[in-house]
Amino acid sequence: MRLTTTLYLLAVLTLWLPSNAIAENMLIEDFKNQPEARWRVITDTVMGGVSTGQVEFIQEDGETHAHMTGRVSTENNGGFVQIRIELSSPPPENAAGLRLIVRGNNQRYFVHLRTEGTVLPWQYYQAGFEVTEAWSEVFLPFTDFVPSGWLLRSVPKPESLKSIGIVAFGRDHEAEVDLREIAYF
């Protein structure tokens, strides 16, 4: 009886609350308000590579999204183009991972997380995702992120997150990926 009452109350609350009230608490970025002040492009030129990249913020069908393009080259020990946002606060305690709304050129891209424990520039936690030409929703649990080296914990501590990067990485290719929303789930 108690479980039925609890489920009923949750259903009533869900109907009573605006549909995005819960999601807004978990939203990291929707690109609506001056995203250029929060996002920056980083390429392997910081370590001698020759990759090039840029980001534009585009409005389409009433929605704004980040459009990252570039040429990833593994010459000179390089191989990445990235857009990164520094986080102003840790995720909510109940966050289990990241949710992205993305599209692109039918290739594999990555999310790189930096934490308080990733002190060296080449340290990060990485999880991959595929994009198609249609918008899709991608869920990346924190437990799916792997460390870039053996000096890091096996799984990132969500409460220590400092930044999130969307990355074209590891092979010679033309990068083109759009990001419309990033949130915790």
Disulfide bonds with the S-S distance in Angstrom:
none
